[in-house]
């Protein structure tokens, strides 16, 4: 026995997976309509704004979807892929805005100090939230936060400070809860921030790297990349670091950066810019390939379009060779 869905005949035995089949059938109808224009077929779960996801009733509307008031069908409002969890349907965007996931490493900048929390710019549609209870106290004590701690929040982090953090959870409205309860995260020291598309960041087990020439790089999943001459990019003596300097913790103004370190940071920044302009994935290996290829040029020459393309081609060739070796 078969049931007609549009012009497609579907065996009733397959209706247990009706969600995926329904998406495919809708795609098939769209492709039939566009055959005359020669448009290529999209993946089965890829949609564009205004495309009907399903006409079946009983599904819950998630992020990136809305209900058409005329025929009560579920329609996508984003360019992305359809995801389903039980009866909840949502669309995960594939470009533009960063949508964080639990466990992501992010680089951000404090934008506002509020009651028992900080607001953090993390290149997302909503600011991240860093609670006072989600950080380690400067004294290292493990206790409940008091009113005195709340009054001293600007002594810990103030507007304009750059931080590295990890996404702890996602609130119902889509905003991201952050935490720095690890020696890897905290307030960042002197360095430079470069913004790239979050789509170019390759997910790795480790996003904080100390490079051979002395600089460190934090590749945030949110598209913010922090380059610093300090180890791990963090301020000395912060976030329960074992090697606390004697005589107290230095301020940002007291840290001196040599000319050689500044040039090294600028070179890394220009290498990442070259990778981003060529839409190459950004992770520790590709950055080192670009850095090695850039050494025959002066730092200022790396901003020339021809040099950037040449470095990108070298990186692309080496990454292709690595992929072939992996397959073999």
NORBELGI-V760306 format. One record per residue. N is the residue number from 0. OMEGA is omega as a letter, one per 30 degrees, with the letter a starting at -180 (none if undefined). BURIAL is 1 if it has 24 or more other ideal C-beta (glycine too) atoms within 12 Angstrom, else 0. D_CENTER is the distance of its C-alpha to the mean C-alpha in whole Angstrom. Layout:
# NORBELGI-V760306
n:N omega:OMEGA burial:BURIAL d_center:D_CENTER
n:N omega:OMEGA burial:BURIAL d_center:D_CENTER
This chain:
# NORBELGI-V760306
n:0 omega:a burial:0 d_center:48
n:1 omega:l burial:0 d_center:45
n:2 omega:a burial:0 d_center:43
n:3 omega:l burial:0 d_center:42
n:4 omega:a burial:1 d_center:39
n:5 omega:l burial:0 d_center:40
n:6 omega:a burial:0 d_center:41
n:7 omega:a burial:0 d_center:40
n:8 omega:a burial:0 d_center:42
n:9 omega:l burial:0 d_center:40
n:10 omega:a burial:0 d_center:42
n:11 omega:a burial:0 d_center:42
n:12 omega:a burial:0 d_center:41
n:13 omega:a burial:0 d_center:38
n:14 omega:l burial:0 d_center:37
n:15 omega:l burial:0 d_center:35
n:16 omega:a burial:0 d_center:32
n:17 omega:a burial:1 d_center:33
n:18 omega:a burial:1 d_center:29
n:19 omega:a burial:0 d_center:28
n:20 omega:a burial:1 d_center:31
n:21 omega:l burial:1 d_center:31
n:22 omega:a burial:1 d_center:28
n:23 omega:a burial:1 d_center:30
n:24 omega:l burial:1 d_center:33
n:25 omega:l burial:1 d_center:31
n:26 omega:a burial:1 d_center:30
n:27 omega:l burial:0 d_center:33
n:28 omega:a burial:0 d_center:35
n:29 omega:a burial:1 d_center:32
n:30 omega:l burial:0 d_center:33
n:31 omega:l burial:0 d_center:37
n:32 omega:a burial:0 d_center:37
n:33 omega:a burial:0 d_center:35
n:34 omega:a burial:0 d_center:37
n:35 omega:a burial:0 d_center:39
n:36 omega:l burial:0 d_center:36
n:37 omega:a burial:0 d_center:35
n:38 omega:a burial:0 d_center:31
n:39 omega:a burial:0 d_center:29
n:40 omega:l burial:0 d_center:28
n:41 omega:l burial:0 d_center:25
n:42 omega:a burial:0 d_center:23
n:43 omega:a burial:0 d_center:25
n:44 omega:l burial:1 d_center:22
n:45 omega:a burial:1 d_center:21
n:46 omega:l burial:1 d_center:22
n:47 omega:a burial:1 d_center:22
n:48 omega:a burial:0 d_center:23
n:49 omega:a burial:0 d_center:26
n:50 omega:l burial:1 d_center:26
n:51 omega:l burial:1 d_center:28
n:52 omega:l burial:1 d_center:26
n:53 omega:l burial:1 d_center:29
n:54 omega:a burial:1 d_center:33
n:55 omega:l burial:0 d_center:34
n:56 omega:l burial:0 d_center:34
n:57 omega:l burial:0 d_center:33
n:58 omega:l burial:1 d_center:29
n:59 omega:a burial:0 d_center:27
n:60 omega:l burial:1 d_center:25
n:61 omega:a burial:1 d_center:21
n:62 omega:l burial:1 d_center:18
n:63 omega:l burial:1 d_center:18
n:64 omega:l burial:1 d_center:22
n:65 omega:a burial:0 d_center:25
n:66 omega:l burial:0 d_center:29
n:67 omega:a burial:0 d_center:31
n:68 omega:a burial:0 d_center:34
n:69 omega:a burial:0 d_center:37
n:70 omega:l burial:0 d_center:37
n:71 omega:l burial:0 d_center:34
n:72 omega:a burial:1 d_center:32
n:73 omega:a burial:1 d_center:28
n:74 omega:l burial:1 d_center:26
n:75 omega:l burial:1 d_center:23
n:76 omega:l burial:1 d_center:21
n:77 omega:l burial:1 d_center:18
n:78 omega:a burial:0 d_center:17
n:79 omega:a burial:1 d_center:16
n:80 omega:a burial:1 d_center:17
n:81 omega:l burial:1 d_center:19
n:82 omega:a burial:1 d_center:19
n:83 omega:l burial:1 d_center:22
n:84 omega:a burial:0 d_center:22
n:85 omega:a burial:0 d_center:26
n:86 omega:a burial:0 d_center:27
n:87 omega:l burial:0 d_center:24
n:88 omega:l burial:1 d_center:22
n:89 omega:l burial:1 d_center:19
n:90 omega:l burial:1 d_center:17
n:91 omega:a burial:1 d_center:13
n:92 omega:a burial:1 d_center:12
n:93 omega:a burial:1 d_center:12
n:94 omega:l burial:0 d_center:11
n:95 omega:a burial:0 d_center:11
n:96 omega:l burial:1 d_center:9
n:97 omega:l burial:1 d_center:6
n:98 omega:a burial:1 d_center:7
n:99 omega:l burial:1 d_center:6
n:100 omega:a burial:0 d_center:9
n:101 omega:a burial:0 d_center:11
n:102 omega:l burial:0 d_center:11
n:103 omega:l burial:1 d_center:7
n:104 omega:a burial:1 d_center:8
n:105 omega:l burial:1 d_center:7
n:106 omega:a burial:1 d_center:9
n:107 omega:l burial:1 d_center:11
n:108 omega:a burial:1 d_center:15
n:109 omega:l burial:1 d_center:17
n:110 omega:a burial:1 d_center:19
n:111 omega:l burial:0 d_center:21
n:112 omega:a burial:1 d_center:23
n:113 omega:a burial:0 d_center:25
n:114 omega:l burial:0 d_center:27
n:115 omega:l burial:0 d_center:26
n:116 omega:l burial:1 d_center:22
n:117 omega:l burial:1 d_center:20
n:118 omega:a burial:1 d_center:17
n:119 omega:l burial:1 d_center:14
n:120 omega:a burial:1 d_center:12
n:121 omega:l burial:1 d_center:9
n:122 omega:l burial:1 d_center:8
n:123 omega:a burial:1 d_center:9
n:124 omega:l burial:0 d_center:12
n:125 omega:l burial:0 d_center:13
n:126 omega:l burial:1 d_center:14
n:127 omega:a burial:1 d_center:13
n:128 omega:l burial:1 d_center:16
n:129 omega:a burial:1 d_center:17
n:130 omega:l burial:1 d_center:20
n:131 omega:l burial:1 d_center:23
n:132 omega:a burial:1 d_center:24
n:133 omega:l burial:1 d_center:20
n:134 omega:l burial:1 d_center:21
n:135 omega:l burial:1 d_center:24
n:136 omega:l burial:1 d_center:27
n:137 omega:l burial:1 d_center:28
n:138 omega:a burial:0 d_center:31
n:139 omega:a burial:0 d_center:30
n:140 omega:l burial:0 d_center:32
n:141 omega:a burial:0 d_center:30
n:142 omega:l burial:0 d_center:32
n:143 omega:a burial:0 d_center:31
n:144 omega:a burial:1 d_center:30
n:145 omega:l burial:0 d_center:33
n:146 omega:l burial:0 d_center:34
n:147 omega:l burial:0 d_center:34
n:148 omega:a burial:1 d_center:31
n:149 omega:l burial:0 d_center:30
n:150 omega:a burial:0 d_center:32
n:151 omega:a burial:0 d_center:31
n:152 omega:a burial:1 d_center:27
n:153 omega:l burial:0 d_center:27
n:154 omega:l burial:0 d_center:28
n:155 omega:l burial:1 d_center:25
n:156 omega:l burial:1 d_center:22
n:157 omega:a burial:0 d_center:23
n:158 omega:l burial:0 d_center:22
n:159 omega:l burial:0 d_center:20
n:160 omega:l burial:1 d_center:19
n:161 omega:a burial:1 d_center:16
n:162 omega:l burial:1 d_center:15
n:163 omega:a burial:1 d_center:12
n:164 omega:l burial:1 d_center:12
n:165 omega:l burial:1 d_center:11
n:166 omega:a burial:1 d_center:10
n:167 omega:l burial:1 d_center:14
n:168 omega:l burial:0 d_center:15
n:169 omega:l burial:0 d_center:14
n:170 omega:a burial:0 d_center:17
n:171 omega:a burial:0 d_center:19
n:172 omega:l burial:0 d_center:18
n:173 omega:l burial:1 d_center:14
n:174 omega:a burial:1 d_center:14
n:175 omega:l burial:1 d_center:12
n:176 omega:a burial:1 d_center:14
n:177 omega:l burial:1 d_center:13
n:178 omega:l burial:1 d_center:16
n:179 omega:a burial:1 d_center:17
n:180 omega:l burial:0 d_center:20
n:181 omega:l burial:1 d_center:19
n:182 omega:l burial:0 d_center:21
n:183 omega:a burial:1 d_center:18
n:184 omega:l burial:1 d_center:16
n:185 omega:a burial:1 d_center:18
n:186 omega:a burial:1 d_center:19
n:187 omega:l burial:1 d_center:18
n:188 omega:l burial:1 d_center:21
n:189 omega:a burial:1 d_center:22
n:190 omega:l burial:1 d_center:20
n:191 omega:a burial:1 d_center:18
n:192 omega:l burial:1 d_center:14
n:193 omega:a burial:1 d_center:13
n:194 omega:l burial:1 d_center:11
n:195 omega:l burial:1 d_center:10
n:196 omega:l burial:1 d_center:8
n:197 omega:l burial:1 d_center:5
n:198 omega:a burial:1 d_center:7
n:199 omega:a burial:1 d_center:9
n:200 omega:l burial:1 d_center:7
n:201 omega:a burial:0 d_center:9
n:202 omega:a burial:0 d_center:9
n:203 omega:l burial:0 d_center:11
n:204 omega:a burial:0 d_center:14
n:205 omega:l burial:0 d_center:13
n:206 omega:l burial:1 d_center:11
n:207 omega:a burial:1 d_center:14
n:208 omega:l burial:1 d_center:17
n:209 omega:a burial:0 d_center:20
n:210 omega:a burial:1 d_center:21
n:211 omega:a burial:0 d_center:25
n:212 omega:l burial:1 d_center:26
n:213 omega:l burial:0 d_center:25
n:214 omega:l burial:1 d_center:22
n:215 omega:a burial:1 d_center:19
n:216 omega:l burial:1 d_center:15
n:217 omega:a burial:1 d_center:12
n:218 omega:a burial:1 d_center:9
n:219 omega:l burial:1 d_center:6
n:220 omega:a burial:1 d_center:3
n:221 omega:l burial:1 d_center:3
n:222 omega:l burial:1 d_center:5
n:223 omega:a burial:1 d_center:8
n:224 omega:a burial:1 d_center:10
n:225 omega:l burial:1 d_center:13
n:226 omega:a burial:1 d_center:16
n:227 omega:l burial:1 d_center:19
n:228 omega:a burial:1 d_center:23
n:229 omega:l burial:1 d_center:23
n:230 omega:a burial:1 d_center:22
n:231 omega:l burial:1 d_center:19
n:232 omega:a burial:1 d_center:18
n:233 omega:l burial:1 d_center:20
n:234 omega:l burial:1 d_center:23
n:235 omega:l burial:1 d_center:26
n:236 omega:l burial:1 d_center:27
n:237 omega:l burial:1 d_center:25
n:238 omega:l burial:1 d_center:23
n:239 omega:l burial:1 d_center:26
n:240 omega:a burial:1 d_center:26
n:241 omega:a burial:0 d_center:29
n:242 omega:l burial:0 d_center:30
n:243 omega:a burial:0 d_center:31
n:244 omega:l burial:0 d_center:33
n:245 omega:l burial:0 d_center:37
n:246 omega:l burial:0 d_center:38
n:247 omega:a burial:0 d_center:34
n:248 omega:a burial:1 d_center:31
n:249 omega:l burial:0 d_center:31
n:250 omega:a burial:0 d_center:29
n:251 omega:a burial:0 d_center:27
n:252 omega:a burial:0 d_center:30
n:253 omega:a burial:0 d_center:32
n:254 omega:a burial:0 d_center:29
n:255 omega:a burial:0 d_center:31
n:256 omega:a burial:1 d_center:29
n:257 omega:l burial:0 d_center:31
n:258 omega:l burial:0 d_center:31
n:259 omega:l burial:0 d_center:30
n:260 omega:l burial:1 d_center:27
n:261 omega:l burial:0 d_center:26
n:262 omega:l burial:1 d_center:27
n:263 omega:l burial:1 d_center:25
n:264 omega:l burial:1 d_center:22
n:265 omega:l burial:1 d_center:22
n:266 omega:l burial:1 d_center:23
n:267 omega:l burial:1 d_center:19
n:268 omega:l burial:1 d_center:18
n:269 omega:l burial:1 d_center:20
n:270 omega:l burial:1 d_center:19
n:271 omega:l burial:1 d_center:15
n:272 omega:l burial:1 d_center:17
n:273 omega:l burial:1 d_center:19
n:274 omega:a burial:1 d_center:16
n:275 omega:l burial:1 d_center:14
n:276 omega:l burial:1 d_center:17
n:277 omega:l burial:1 d_center:18
n:278 omega:l burial:0 d_center:15
n:279 omega:l burial:1 d_center:15
n:280 omega:a burial:1 d_center:12
n:281 omega:l burial:1 d_center:11
n:282 omega:a burial:1 d_center:12
n:283 omega:a burial:1 d_center:15
n:284 omega:a burial:1 d_center:18
n:285 omega:l burial:1 d_center:17
n:286 omega:l burial:1 d_center:17
n:287 omega:l burial:1 d_center:20
n:288 omega:l burial:1 d_center:22
n:289 omega:a burial:1 d_center:21
n:290 omega:l burial:1 d_center:22
n:291 omega:l burial:0 d_center:25
n:292 omega:a burial:1 d_center:26
n:293 omega:a burial:1 d_center:26
n:294 omega:l burial:0 d_center:29
n:295 omega:l burial:0 d_center:32
n:296 omega:l burial:1 d_center:30
n:297 omega:a burial:0 d_center:31
n:298 omega:a burial:1 d_center:27
n:299 omega:a burial:0 d_center:29
n:300 omega:a burial:0 d_center:29
n:301 omega:l burial:1 d_center:26
n:302 omega:l burial:0 d_center:25
n:303 omega:a burial:0 d_center:28
n:304 omega:a burial:0 d_center:26
n:305 omega:l burial:0 d_center:29
n:306 omega:l burial:1 d_center:27
n:307 omega:l burial:1 d_center:24
n:308 omega:a burial:0 d_center:25
n:309 omega:l burial:0 d_center:27
n:310 omega:l burial:1 d_center:24
n:311 omega:l burial:1 d_center:22
n:312 omega:l burial:0 d_center:25
n:313 omega:l burial:1 d_center:25
n:314 omega:a burial:1 d_center:22
n:315 omega:l burial:1 d_center:22
n:316 omega:a burial:0 d_center:26
n:317 omega:l burial:0 d_center:25
n:318 omega:l burial:1 d_center:22
n:319 omega:l burial:0 d_center:24
n:320 omega:l burial:0 d_center:27
n:321 omega:a burial:0 d_center:25
n:322 omega:l burial:0 d_center:24
n:323 omega:l burial:0 d_center:28
n:324 omega:l burial:0 d_center:28
n:325 omega:l burial:0 d_center:26
n:326 omega:a burial:0 d_center:28
n:327 omega:none burial:0 d_center:31
